[in-house]
Amino acid sequence: MTIREELLFDFAVNMPRVLVTGETTVVDNVKKLLVMTDQQVIVSNGKRCTSITGHGFVVTKLKEERMLIAGEVDEIRFFKTLQEDKDRRDRSETDPQ
């Protein structure tokens, strides 16, 4: 798969995508800003969430599902939403194998 195909796939399935270069971070597929401090940003990407921690954070742009953050990143975590876990449990209970 080429880089272009990978990027198109990420956008097509609404997967979180984070690009960090120096002290600039780009977060794509942002559906909702959940937490914003100078040390942490948490966004919803639909069925998943992205948590970015560090220091000196300032959101420089938030437009069309893309967020640009200035500041130094220490850690990036991706996690499922509680709704996705609930949906998965509901499907397994109604679909005996």
N, C-alpha and C positions, 0 to 999 in steps of 0.2 A: 504494500500500500504506500503510495507517495505521500509526502507531507501535505500536499493540497487535499488529497482524499481523506487523510486523517482529520484535518481541520474541518472539512465539510461534514464528516461523520459526527464529530464532537458537537457541532452546532445543530445537526439534524436530530440528535437524540437528547438534546438539552443537558449534556454532561457539563459539569463544571470544568473550567479551564483557567489556569493561572500562569502568567508569565512574569518572572521576576528578573529585572536587569538593573544592577546597581541599586539605587534607592527609589526606583519606580516599579510599581506592580500593576499589572493589568489583569482584571478579573472579568471573564466573559460569562454569558448566560446568567446574569444577575436578575432574579425575579423580584427580590425584596431585600432591603437592608434591615437586618434584625438587631445588630448591636454595632455601635460606632463609638470608640474612645480613641485617645491618642496612643493606646497600646494594643487594641484589639478591634478587628472588624469581623463580623459574622454576617454572611449573606445566605439567602435561600436561592438555590438553583432549581427550584421545582421540587423534585422528589429527593434531592440531596441538599446538604448545606456545606459551606466552606468557611473555615475559621482561619484567620491570619493573625498571628501575634508578633509583636516587635515593639518598636518605640518611635515616637515622632510622627505618627500617622496623621495625614491630612488628605481628605478626598479631594482631588483636583478636578475630577470629572465624573459625572454619573449620567449616562445618556444611552438610550437604545440598548439596554441589557449589558452595558459595558461600564466598568468602574476603573478609574485610574487612582492609585493611592501613592502618595509620596511618603517616604519614611523607610526605616531599616527593618526588614523582615527577619524574624528569628525562627518561625515555625509556621507550617501550613498543614491543616488537617481537613480531611473530607469525611463527612459522616452522613448516614441516612437520617431521614426525618422519622418521627414517631409514627406518622400516618403511613409511611411505606412499610414499616414493621407490622402495623395493624393490618394493612391490606394483605400482606404475605401470610399472616396467621389466619385471617379469614378465609383465604383461598385454600390453605392446607386443611382447614377444618371441614370445608364443604366438598373437597376433592379427595376422597379416600383412595389410597393407592393399592 
